[in-house]
Amino acid sequence: MVTRRDFVQAAIATAVLTGSSTGLARAAARQSITQADLLRFEPMGQVTLLHFTDLHAQLRPVYFREPSVNIGVGTNAGLPPHLTGNAFLEAFGIPPDTANAYALSSADFAALAKEYGRMGGFDRMATLVKAIRAERPTQTLLLDGGDTWQGSYTSLKERGADMVAAQNLLGVEAMTGHWEFTYGQDRVKELKAQLKAPFLCGNVKDATWGERIFDGTKVFERGGVAVAVIGQAFPYTPIANPRWLMPDWSFGIEEDRVRAEVDAARKAGADVVVLLSHNGFDVDRKLAARVTGIDVILTGHTHDAIPRSVMVGKTILTAPGSHGKFLGRLDLYVKGKQVVDHRFRLIPIFTDAIVSDPAMAALIANIRAPYEAELDRVLARTDSLLYRRGNFNGTFDDLICQSLLAERNAQIALSPGFRWGTSLLPGQDIRIEDLYNQTAITYPAAYRSTMTGATLKSVFEDVADNLFNPDPYYQQGGDMVRVGGMSYAIDVAKPIGSRISEMRLTDGTAIEPAKTYVVAGWASVNQGTEGPAIYDVVTRYLERRQVVSVPDRQVVRVRGADPRGIAP
């Protein structure tokens, strides 16, 4: 239920961040958006849920461009989060060229980034969390949606221990996982033992006996309300990532298990049931429609930043973006074991507007100290915006593919459709840290092999079905594999086997099904893949060039897509 008070509060918050009536949006560029502005919130009810997800080990402030291509299919076409550019801004009433437009969309990103600066930083998040806890000391619950331990130079070198230390200091009270598992079964168990919060992954089981590896549910008392938190790890981890890193564990959506955990929590006296999920937004939207009794789904995995809550029946869904750009705050009013009202705000973490928390800043400095010289080592400079985020190639993906083509002497390059990876503005140095923000994985070998045109088409068809299958439960991976040295067309509305066509080398020559091509790629999920690490390949390429310019061009011709998911 939206009251007049809610409407007024939302209007005030929008005015503060977008300048729709006061001009304060432009004032933010002059550093007059304040920490108090960002924290302004009229509390509601007995419970405050704070949620972040998909941090990808970014402890420092970042630039991160939101997608210009985020295509929805089937019943999800044109629904949040599958809106980009002007369609996104119009749907949420956000004026262009404002602070919210910069934080939440790709529109005019490079220019707005110079005005509004970096976002995030775990020290700034700590400041916000402490302030909200001070306001609601017995009512606040801080939850981490996973993809926290991987994605940076230090997290790779420390094998996730740096991130666990930061989580412990922040006071995370429960988390779930996905990329965490790519450190391998034994390391995950070691890190779990170091983590002060429960690691809730009820859908991870022993592959032979079906016994749970981790707890599934934890009950917290907040404001006199019993809050049951059910953890859901990414259900397709052994498909999207190497199974050999977790050979004894099975994963899955396990809808019946979720339903049983909800029922058990209710019978045990829970007033509120929260699913802390790494399913991805579309999967959670379907799950919410099929499993009754879930009050809130705090969703993750697909990196969506949605400035309003989404209702599916009686279930509230929220999505707080990625890379530490936002902190989600959801207040709940509970009566008679039901959530009867709620209030949500996606708090943008404008770095320059928030005071750094000294304790967290000191921890981050200590983590980085042994690696500082290497982190800051300059490889080259970019004259163009480098980003990775969207269903198809970004310019940083193109740079990686160029490196593979040149350094591995290949005709075609393939790069995985990862969503994580920070952005660089034109004129910035490309440092080792920036490169590892794109490539820091535990299976980095850059292979060189041969593939027929028919095999390439089959690979693209399989990946496209993982992304564009109209049933969200069959969407099992990231975004589309990135390509270099070639182009193709895709019709997202067609079935598997019929989506990919017009495959051509960059000189316009058609790729023939029976012909063999030299292909270089990285991040193969196959055990024993050989080749130099991708970060070493790209390092050599950049050091030889010193200055790079990567035009923002699309090598994929998209058909059959809802235009609201593709920004011009």
N, C-alpha and C positions, 0 to 999 in steps of 0.2 A: 504494500500500500504506500503510495507516494502522497505525503501531506504537503500543505502549503509551506510549512516550515522547511521541509526537504527541498522543495522547489526553490525557495529563496536562498537557502544555503548553497545549493548547486549553482545558482546564478551568481552569487558572490564569488565562489571559488573560480568559476569560469572567467569572471571579470578580472580577478587578480592575475590569472595566468595568461589570459588571451587579450586583455585590454579591450574587450568589446565595448566598454562604456567609459573607461577611465584612462586608457592609454598606458596602463601599467605594464603591458606586455613589452613594449619598446623600452620602458624603464628598466626591465630586467636586464637588458643588455648593458645598462649603466649600473648594474649591481644593486638595484633597489627592490628586486624580489628578495624577501628576507626569509630566514629560517622560520619565523613566526607565521609568515604567509603560507609556507608549505605545510606547517603543522596544524593550521587552522582547521578545526573539525568540531562539530557539535556532538558530543558523545551520546550514545544511545544504548539502553539496555544494560545487561550484566556482563557481556563477553566482548572482548576486543581481540580479533584474530589478526596478527601481523604475518605477512607471507611474502617471501621472495623465492625465486626459482631460476634455474638455468644461469647461475652466476658464472660458470665456466672459469672459475679460479681468478676472476678479475678483482683483485684487491685494490687496485689503483683506479682513479677516474679515467674514463674512456670517451672516445667518440664512437658512436654506434648508429649506423644508418638503418632505419626500419625498411621493410621490403617495399619495392615498387611493383612486384609481381607476387601475388598470393592468391592463387586461383582456387575457388571452391567448386566442387562438382556435386551432382545429384541434388538432394534437398538442401545442401549447405551452400550452394552457389549464391553469392550476393549477400550472405549473412556474415556478421562479424565472426571470425577475424578476417574473412576473405573480402576485404575492402582496402583499397590503396589510393594514394594520391588524393585528388579532390573528392572522390566518392567517400573516402574515410572521413575527411574533414567535414563534409556536408552532413554525413550520418550522425556525427557527434557534435555538430554545431560549433566547430572550431574554426575561427577565421584564419586565413593563410598568413604567413609571415609573422607568426606569433610564437611565444614560448611553447605552447602546447603543440603547435604545428611542427616545430623543430623536434620536440621530444618524441612525438607519436607517429610521424610520417616521414616519407623520403623527400617530400616536396622542398626544393631549394635548399637541400641539406647543407652543402658546403658553405653557402653564404650565411645561413642562419647559425651554423656551428661557430663561425668567427664572432658572432654577436653574443651567443648564449654560453659558449664554452663547453667544457667537458661535463659529463654526467657520471654519477655513481661515486665509487670509492667506499670501501668497507668502513673506513673511519667516519665518513659522513653518515652512512647507514647506522652505525653505532650511535651517533648523536641523536638521530631521529628515534631509534628504538628506546634509548634511555629516557628521552623526553616523554614518549607515550607511556612508558612504564611508570614514570614518576606521576603522571596524571591518573593512570589506572593501575595501581600497583598490584591489586589482587584480581584483576579482571583480564589481564593481557596474556596472550599465548603466542609465542613466536615459532613459526613453522617454516621449514626449508624443503622445497619441492624437488631437490636433487639436481644432478649435473653441476655439482659444486666443486668436486675434488680434481677436475681435469680442465685443461684449456690454457695453461700458461707455462712459461719456462720454469718457474720455481715449483709449480705443482708437479711437473714431469720429473724434475731433479729430486724433489722431496717425496715423490710417489704419494702425494696427497696429504702428507703430514702437516704441511704448512696450512692447508685449508681447515683441517680438523682443529688446529690450534686457534685459528681465527673464529671458527664457529663456536668453540668453547668459550672464548672471551666475549663474543657477542651475546651468548646465552641462548643459542638455539635449543628448542625444547623437544623437537622431533624432526626427523627428515626421512625421505625415501631416496631412491637412486636410479641411475641409468649408467652414465659414463663412468661412474665410480667402479663398476664391475670390470672395466677394461684394465684395471691394475692386476686382475687375476684373483682367484678365490682366496688364496692365502693372505694376500695383502689386504683385501677387503675385510677379512676377519681381524687382522691386526689393527686396522684403522677404526673399525667398529669398537674395539676394546679401548681405544684412546678417546673416542667420542663420548662426551658426557650425556648426550641425549640418546633416546632410543632410535635405532635404525629400523624403521617400520617398512617391511617389504613382505607382506603376507602372501604374495603371489610368487615367491621364489621358493622352490622346493627341491628336495633331493630327487634327481632324475630317475633313480632306480626305485626308491621306496615311497616317494611322494610325501615325505615328511618335511615340515617347514624348516627352513634354514634360519629365518629371522622371525621376530614377533610381527604380528599383523595389526594389533590394536593396542592403544594406550589410552587410559581414561585420565583426564585432568579435571580438577575442580577449579572453576573460575567464577567469581562473583556469586557463589552459592549454586552454580549450575554445573552439572556433570557433563563434560565434553568428551565424547569418544572420538579419537582420531584413528582412522584406518589408513594404513600406508599401502600405496600401490606403485611398485616399481614399473619401469618401462616394460611392457609385456613382450616385446619382440627383440630384447637385447641380444640373444644369440643369433638373430638373423641380421640385424643392422650392424652388429659388431662381431668379432671373432668368437665362435663357440669354443675354440680350444683354450681360451682364457678362463672359461667357466664350464668345463666339460661335465661336471657332476651336478649341475643345477638346471632346473627347468623353469620357464617363465610362461606367462599367459595372461589374458584379460581376466579369465576365470569369473565370469559374471555370477555364477551360482555361489562361488565362495564369497564374493563381495556381498551378495544378498544375505548369505548366512551370517557373515560378520555383523552386518547392520542389524539383523534380527537379534543376534546374541547380545549386542551392545544395548539394544532397547530393553530386552528382558532383564539385563543386569542393572537397569536403572538409569541409563544415559538419557539426559534431557536433550542433547544436541549430538548429531552424528556428522562428522566431517570426514570427507575422503581427501586425503593428501595424495594427489595423483600426479604421476608422470606418464599418463596415457596419451596426452595430446588433446587439444580442445575438441575436435570433431568426435573423437572416440568418447570423450567424457560427455558430450552433448547427447550422444546416443545412449550411453550407459545411464544417464540421469533419467531418460525417458522410459527405461526398461526396469530399473531397480528403484522401488519405492522406499521411502524412509530415510534417504540421505538428505540432510538439510543443506549442506554446503559441499561443493567440490572446489577445492583449490587446485587449479589445473596447471600443468607445466608440459615441457618437452617441445612444443611447437613455437615457443618464444613469442607468443602473442601478447601485446600490450593493449588491453581493452579498457578504456576509461570509465566504463560503467559495468555493473554486474549484469549478468544475463540469466533470465529465469527459464527453466525447463520444468513445467509443472510447478511443484513446490520447492524445487531444488535451486539454490543460488550457485551460479558459476562465476568465478573471478579468475582473471589471467593477468599477472603482474610483470609481463615482459621478461627481459633477460639482461645479462651482463651487469647487473647491479644498478640499472638506470632508474628503477622504481621500487617502492615499497608499497605493497597493498595493505590497506587497513579496512577491515570489515567488522562493524559493530552489530551485535545481535541482541534483540529484545526477545526473551524467551518467557513464555507463559503456558502453563499446563503441558509441559514437555513438547511444546511446539515453538518454532521461530515465527513470531507473529509480525515482526517488522525488522528491517535491517537498514544499514547505511554504509555505503562503500565509497572509498576514495583511493584512487591510484596516485600515490604521492611521487611526483617527479623529483629525482635527486639532482638538482642543479648544484654542482660541486661548489661553485664560488659563493653560493648563498648560504652554505651550511658550515658551521664551525667544525673543524676536525676534532674527533675524540682523541685526547692525548694517549690513552692507554692502547687503543687500537692502532693509532699511528705509530707508536713505539714498537708494537709487535710486528707490523708490516715492515718497518725499517729493519728490524732484526732479521726477519725472514729473507729480505732482499740483500742484506749486507754481503754475504759471501759471494754473491753473483752479480753485484752492481756493475762492475766494469764490463762484464760480458753482456749484460742486459742492455747497456747503453752503447754498445759498439755499433757504429753506423756502417751500413752496408751500401746504401745508395740514397738518392732522393727521388721522390715522386713529384711529377709535374701535374698529376691528375688525381682525382678522388679514387681511393682504393677502398672497396667495400666487399663484403660477402653477406648477402642475405636476400633470399627470394627463391622462387621455384627453379630458376635457371641461372646461368653464369652471372656472377658479379665481376667487377674489375680485378679484385684480388685473385679470384679464381682464374681469370684470364692470365694474370701474371704468373701464377703457378704453372699453368698449362704451357705458356711460352718457355718457361724454364725447362720443363720436361722435354719439349720438342728440341730445344737447342742442346741441352746438356746430355740427353739420352739418345740423340740422333734418331728421332722418331718422326713418322708421318702424322700420327694422331696422338693426342694426349687426352687422358681421362683423369678427372679429379673428383673426389667424392662430394656429394651434395650436403655437406655439413652446414648447419645454421650458425654455428658459433664462429667467432672471429671479429675482432674490432676493426674500426675504420681509420683511414689516414686521409688528411686533407691535402689538397694541392700545396706543394712547397714544403711538406714535412719530410724529415729524414725517415728512412726505413731502417729501424734498428733490429738487432737480434730479437729483442723482446716482441716487437711487432710481428716478426716472422713466426715466432713460436706461438703467438696468439692465434695463428691460423693453422698450425701444423703440429702442436704438442700432443702426440698420441703415442701409445706404447707399441704400435705396429706400423712404423713409418717407412718401410722399405719401398723405394721407387723402382718398380719392376720395368723390364723391357721385354716384350714378347711379340708374337705375331697373332693376328686374328683375321678371319675372313670377314667380308662385308656382312655375310649372313649372321655370323656370331655377334658382331657389333650391334646389328639390328635387334637380335634376341636380347642382348644385355639391356639395351635402351627400352625395349618393350617391357621387360620385367621390372625395371626401376620405375617406369612410368605407371605401371599398375599399382605398385606400392604407394605411389603418390596420388593418383587420380582415380583409383577404384571408387565407384560411387558409394560403396559400403565402407564406412570408416573403420570397421573392425578388420578390414583387409589392407589398410594402409600401414605398412610394416616398416617403413624406413624414414629417411630424411627427405631432402629435396632431390631434384633431378641431377643425375651425374653431370658434371661440367665437362665441356669438350674444348679441345684446341686442335687446330689444323683442319677442321671440318665444320659443316653446318648441317642442319636437318629441319624438317617440319614435323610438328606434332599436333594431332587433333585430340584434345583431351576428352571429348565427348564420345569417342569411339571405344570399342572393347579392346582388351589385350590382343595383340597380334596385328591390330589395324591402326594403331595410333601413330607410328613412326613412318615417315616417307621422305623422299627427296634428299637422301643423304649424299653430301658432296664434299670433296676436298676443297680447301680454300681457293684453289685455282679454278674451281667450277666443274672439275671432272667428277662424274658420277661415281659413287662407291658401289662397286659391283659385288653381288652376293658371293660369287665363287672366287674372287680375287683376294689375295692375302696382303695385309698391311702391317707395318711395324707400329706397334702401339706402346706408349709409355704411360704409366699410371702409378698410383700409390694408395696406401691404406687398404690393400687386399685383405679380406677376411680369411684367406687360406693360410694355414700354418706352413712355415718353411719358405715363404716368399723371400726371394733374394734381391738385393740391390742396395744402393746407398740410401741413407735416410733422406727424406724429402727436404728437410730443413737444410741439409748440406748441399743438395742439388740447387735449391733456390739461392742459397748464399753465394755459391760460385757464379751463378748467372748475374746476380745483382752486383757483386764486386767487380765483374768485368765491364759492366755498363755504367755504373755510377749514377746515372740519371735515367729514369724510366717514365714513359708516358703511355698510359693504357686507355684508349678511348672507350667510352661507355657505349658499346655496340652490342647488339643481340645477334647471336649466331643461330638462334632458334626461332623459327616462324611458327607462332602459336595460332591455332584455330579451334573453334568450338568452345571457347572460354567465355564466361560472363565478363564483360568489359569492366565491371566494377572492381575486379581483382587485378587489373593491369593499369598502372599509371602511365600516361604518355611520357 
